[in-house]
């Protein structure tokens, strides 16, 4: 650059000037203005005299102004990277894979329902349980979801992040750190429940032991299934559930053991096999996928701190799903030997309504994957000044997808209602009480509506997770939980215990509306949230 440009030919002058621009950009890729360009030139040794003698400019600011104009011109007119379009066949395959991934996650639930219809029992339920045992198992099941719900979210979010980067070693270390924390919390919770129940005589020892046993083993199973889901081994977990139900069949039907003992043995085998299989799958993935030198492990205190929003969301979500049961079962309007007493008519309606979530969860997976993949591709074709147009475009796309999901979920619930009515009426008159018993029918119908709304809210929450905004999903869920609890409590005490389900419906509606507002806020400033997420 010390050579005078005036002594060179036109082509050489242009090459040397371009070299000077490249040197400026090497110091700072995106200068703010001409003054920063001038400062960069001065740091490179340029002065007013050099700008005049070498470049033929009045001073360094004149040189900076010309460089600034050229830099801006390059930014405006450099062609954007064109994203390779996939063929219609590839797109269909991608949609099918996403749909199956969403529905396969709910496959264990479908297997359990099928077992109840055919065998009258599953891995942790039985149609002919006494109310005392049913209460114990139900409480243990609910506590297991609430205790590890936060850990499952933290495992999934952190694990997916490292797996996406190809660092399976780090994903395994983080995942099993949370698994160990989950075990510790469950053991502490079991001990606390035992002491509390003993001191205040909440439940007799025979019930307390069943509650704790089911609570601990189911918690271990939920933790292991999260690791398998993260590694896309959902079918392996479904196989474990089938194996567990088969074990119950052998012990209970063929060997004549007590149903509780048969299920405890099966739960023990499934929980141990599950966590061993999860660890094995991780080691197998590490050997195949780990490439390069992994970055140093972050401090676990930092990992735990940054995972708190996901932990809170997971805990609040499962509390939201089950709080109406606690409200209904604690209503003292019939025989109530203990503070919470199982109501089979209420539970039956909710259990069958849960089936309605299977297909919508597959659609949610498709919709969110489609939106995020298109955003990732299309943002490369939008200039900085077009960020508002990008946001407006995806606001319209989001609203359409939201409408599709809502219509599909409601239609799915409607079809399921009449399909079950026809099927159970002809084949399983005992379970047909969800239509013949007033309480079960009331709960089933409203639960179908609430779960259809929940599917829409979960689509919103997943989008918010994809742009690293878990707080935006957690706050609406917390408000929804409070409404679910308070409204359900009032209605169950003023009218009938079955009206606790109305709290679930209204809470789900609030969850969907508030998360929709949050997603629209993200779409309005999409460039900012994409930048912050990166």
N, C-alpha and C positions, 0 to 999 in steps of 0.2 A: 504493500500500500504506500510505501515511501516513494515509489516511482511516480513521477508526474503523469497524470492522466492525459494532460495536454499533448504529451510527446508520443502518445500511442494512437494507433488507428481506431476507427469507430468500434470494430468488433472487440479489440483488446480492451478499450475503455469500458465497454459494457461488461465484459468478463470480470475485470478488476472491480467494478462497482458492485456487481453481483456477489463477488467474494467478500467485499466489505459488508454488504447486507447480511450475508450468511454468518460472518463473524459476530455481528451485532445480535442476530437471533440466537447464536450459540451461547451468548452471555445471558440472554433473557428471551424466551420464546414468544412471550406476549407482552411487549412494552405497553405501558399505560398511555403515554402521549409522547410528543416530540421532545419534551424536556427530559424524559427518561432515556430516550435515544441519545440526546446530547450528553447526558451523564455517562452513558455506556461508552460513547466515543471518547470522552475525556479520560475514562478509566483505561482505555486502550492506548492512550498517549496522543490522541489528536488534540489540536489547538486551532485557534482562528487562523493563524498563519498557514498551518498545514492544510486546512480546509480551502484556503485561497490558492495556495501554491500547487497542491496536489490535485484537488478536485475542482478547482476553479469556482468555488463558492465564496460568497461574501464573508461568511464566518461559520462557526461550527453549528450555529442554530439553523442557518440556511441549509447546510448539509444534512442536519438531522431532520429538517422538514421534508426534504426530498426523499430521504430514506423512509420516513414515516408514511409518506404517501404511497410509496411502492409496497411497503409491508401491508398497508390496508388494502391495496389493490389485490395483492396475492391472497389475502384472507377472504376477500369477497368473491374472487373469480377462480380459485382453485377448485377443480371439479370434485364433488363429493364421491366417497367410495360407494360404488354400486353393490348392493347386497344381492347375492346370487339367489334367484327365485327357485323354490322347490317345485317339483312337478305335482300335479293333482294327486297322483298315486302316493307319492311320498307324504303329502299333506294328510291324506286319509289314514295312512299307517300311523302317522304321528298322533292324530286325533284318537285313533283306536287304542294306541298304547297309553295315552293319557287317561282315557276313559276307564280302561281296565285297571290302571294303577289306582284310580280313585275308588272304584268299586271293590277291588280286591282287598283294600284295607278294611272294608266292612264285611268281607267274606266270612271271617270267624263268627261274626254275629249271626249271619245267615245260617251257618252250620249249626250253631247253638239252637236257633229257632227250629230248624229242621229236626234236630234231635228231640226237642220237646214235643214236636208234633208226632213223631214216630215212636220214640222210646219213653216219652213222658218225663225225661230228665236230660240234663246236659252236664257239663263239667262242674257247675256250681249251683244248679237249681234242680228242683224235683216237684212235680205237680202235686204230689200227695203228702208234702211235708206238713208236720204239725205247725200251728201258728207260732209256737215258741221257737222251733228250729228255723222256720221261715224268717222270723224277725231277726234271729242271730245272723243268719247268712246274708240277709239283705243289708243289715248294718255293716257287717264286715266288708261286703262288696262296695258299698258307697264310700266307706272310709278309705278303702284301697285306692279308688279313683281320686279322691280328694287329696290323699297324702302324696301320691306320686305324680299327679297331673302337672304340677309345676316342673318337676324334674324331666318328665317326658318332653315337654316343650323346649326346655333348655338343651337337652340332649339332641333333639332333632335340629334345632336352629344352628347350634354351634357345630354339630357334626356335619350337616349339609354344607356349611361354609367351607370347612377344611377339605371335605371330599370333592367339592367343586374345584378346588385348587390342586387336587391330586395328592394331598398330604394325608394319607390314610393313617399313618402313625400318629399324627397329632389328633386326628378325629377319634381314634381309639382311646388315646390317653384322656382326652376331654370327656368322651362318652362314659367311660368306666369310672372316671372320677365322680361324675354325677350319679352313676349307678350306686357307687359306694355311699355317697351322701344320702341317696334315697333309702338304702338299706338301714343306715344309721337312724334316719328320721323315723322310719317305720318301727324299728325296734324301740326307740324312745317313746313313740306314740303308743305302742302296744303296752309298754310298761306303765305309762301315764294313765291309760284307760283302765288297766287292771287295778291300779291303786285307787283311782277315782270311783270306779264301780264298787270296790270293796268298802271304801270309807263311807260313801253315801248310799250304799245298798241300791244302786241303780238296777243292776241285774244280778241274778244268782250266778254262782260259779259255773254251773253247767252251761249257761248261756254265754258268759264272758269268755270261757275257753273257746267255744265255737266261733265267736266273733273274732277273737284274736288270731286263731288258726287260719280262717278264711282270709282275714285282712292281710296277714303276712305273706301267704303263698300267692294270693292274687296280685299283691303289690309287686312281688318278684316277677310274676308273669308279665305285667304291664311294662315293667322296665326292660325286660328282654325283648318284647315285641317291638318296642320303640327302636332299639338297636337294629333289629332285623328290617324294620320298615326303612330305616335310614340307608341300609345296604341293599334295598330293593329285594328282600327275601321274604315278602309277605306270604308266598305260598308255603314256605317252610313253617311259618307260624300256624297257618291253617292246618297243615299236616300234624303239628303238635296238638292242636285242639281236637282234631279227629282221633288221634292216638289216645288222648286223654279220655275222650268219651268212650272209646272202645275198651279202655282199661276199666272204666266204671261198669260197662256192660259185662265184662268178664267177672269182675268181683261181685257185682250186685245181682245180676241175673243168673249167671252160671254157677258162681260159688256161694251165693246166698248171704254175703256179708251185708251189714247195715249200710244204708245209702250214704250216711254221713262219713263213715269210715272209708267206704269205697271212694268217695269224692276226695277225701283228704289224701289218700294214697296217690290217687291220680294227679291231684294238684301238686303234690311233692315231686312226682316224676316229671311233670310238665315244666315246673318252675326250674328245676335243676337242669333238665335237658335244654331248656330255652336259653339260659344264660351261658351254658357251655357252648351251645351251637352258635350263639351270637359272637362269642369270643373267637371261635374257630373261623367263622365267616370273615371277621375283621382281619385275622392273621392271613387268611387266604387272599383277601383283597390287597393287603399290603404287599405281598410278594409279587402280585401281578401288576399293580398299578403304580406303586411308588416310583417316582422318577426324580433324578437330581438330588440335591442336598436340601433337606427340609429346613425351614427357618427354625430358630430357637423357640422352644415352648414358651408361651406367655406365662406370666405369674398366675397361679390359680386364683389368687385373691382378685386379680383384675378380671379374669374370665367369669368368676362367680358374680362380681359386681355388674358387669355388662350384661349378664344373663338375667338379672333380676326382673326386668319388664316381661320377658318371656315366661319366667317362673310364675309371676303374679297372674299373667293371663291364663296359664294352664290351670292353676289352682282355682281361679275365679270361674273359669269355663265349666269345670266339672261340678263345682258347687252350684252354679246356675242350673245345670241339667238335673241335679238331684234334690235341690232344696224344696221343691214342691212336694216331693214324697215325704220328706221329714215333716213338713207343715201338715200334710194330710194325716200321716200316721200318728201325729202327736195331738190330734183333735180329740178331746175327751167327751165324745157324745155317745159312745157305746162302752162295752166292757173293756177297761184299760188297766190291766194288771201292772204295767210298767209305763214309763214316760213316753216311749215310742213303741207302738204295737203294729205289726204288719197288717195291711189291708189288701188282701188278695185281689179284690175286685178293682181296686185302684191300680195296682201294679200290673195286672193283666192288660188293661187298656194301654198303658204306657209302653209295655214291652212289645206288643204287636205294632204299635205306631212307630217304633224305632226302625222297623223294616223299611219305612218310607224314606229313610235317609240314604239307603244304599245307592240307588241310581242317581239322585241329585249330587252326591259326593263325586261320582264319576264325571258328571257334567261340569261341576265346579273346577275340577282338575283340568279339564279341557279348556274351559273359558279363561282361566287365569294364565295357563301356559301360553295360550294363543295371544292374549293381550300383552304379556311381558315379552314374548319373543318378537312380536311385531314392533313394540316400542323400542327394543334394543336395535332392531334393524332400521327402523324409520328415522330415529333420531340422528343417524349419520347423514341423512339426506336433507336435513333442515339446518339452515344457517342460524347463527345466534339471534339475529333480529327477528327470526320467524318462530321463536319459542312460544309466543302466544297462539299462533296458528296450530302448532303441534299440540298444545294443551286442549284447544277447542276441538280438534279432530278426535283426540282420544276421549274427550268428554262425551262426544256423540257415540263413539264406539262402545264406551263403558255403559252408557244408558241403554243401548240396544241389548248388550249382553246381560245386563241386569234384568231387563224385561224378559228375555228368553229364559233365564234361570228361574225367575219367579213363576212364569207360566208353566214351565216344565215341572217344577216342584209341586205346584198346586194340582196340576193334572195327574201327576204320579200318585199323589195322595188320594185323589178322587178315584182313580182306577183301582188302587190297592184296597180301598174301602169296599167296593162292590165285588172285587175278586175274592177277598177273604170271606165276605158274606156268603157268596155262592159255594166256596170250597169247604169252609168249616161247617156250614149248615148240612152238607151232604155227607161229610166224612168224620168230623170230630165234634159231636154234639156237646161234649163236655167243655171244649174251648170256645164253643159258639156263644158262650155267655157274654162275650164282648159285644154281642148284638142283642141278646135276650135279657141280660141284667141291666137295669137302668144306670147304675153307677159305672159299670165297665163301659157301656156304650157311650155315655156322656164323656168320660175321660178319653176314650179311644178317639172319638170324633174331634175333640178339641186338641188332643195331642198331635193328631195328624196335621192339623192346621199349623200348630206351633212349630213342628219339626220342618215343615215346608218353609216357614219363615226363617228358621234357624239356618237352613241351607243357604239362603240368600245372604244372611249376615256372615256366614263363614266364608263365602266368596269374597265379600268385602274385606274381612279380616286377613285373608290370605294375600290379597293385593297389597294391603298395608304392610304385611310382613315382607313382601317382595321388595318394597322400597325402604325397608329398615325403619318402619314407624310402628313398633309394637305398642307404644303408649297410646297411639290413636285408636288401636283396637281394644286396649285394656280399659280405658276410661268409659267408653260406651257400655262395655260388658259389665263393669262395676255398677253403673247406674241401673242396668237391666236386672242385675241380681237383686239390688235393693228393692226395686219395684216388684219383682217376682215374689220376694219374701214378704214384703209388707202387704201387698194386695192379696196374695194367697192366704196369708194369716187372717186378715180381716174377713174375707169372704168365707173361709172355712169355718170360722167361729160364728158368723152371723147367719149363714145360710145352711151349708152342708160341707162336710170334709172334702167331698169330691170337687168342690169349687176351687180348691187349691190349684187345679190345673189352669184356671183362668189367669192366675198369676204368671204361669209359664207362658201362656199365649201373649199376654200384654208385654211381658219382659222380652220375649223374642221379637215382638214388633218394634219395641224401643231399640233393641240391639241392632236390628236391620236398618231402621231409619237413621240412627246416629252414625253408624259405620258408613252408610251411604253418603251422608254429609261429609264425613272425613275423606272418603275417596274422591268426592267432587272437589274438595279443597286441594287434594294432591294433584288432581288432573289440571286444575286451574294454574298451578305453579309447577307443572310437571318437570321442567328443566331443572329447577332448584332441587326437587326431591330426588331426581335421578342422580344429580351431582353429589348430593349429601350421602346417598346410598352407596355410591362408588368409593 
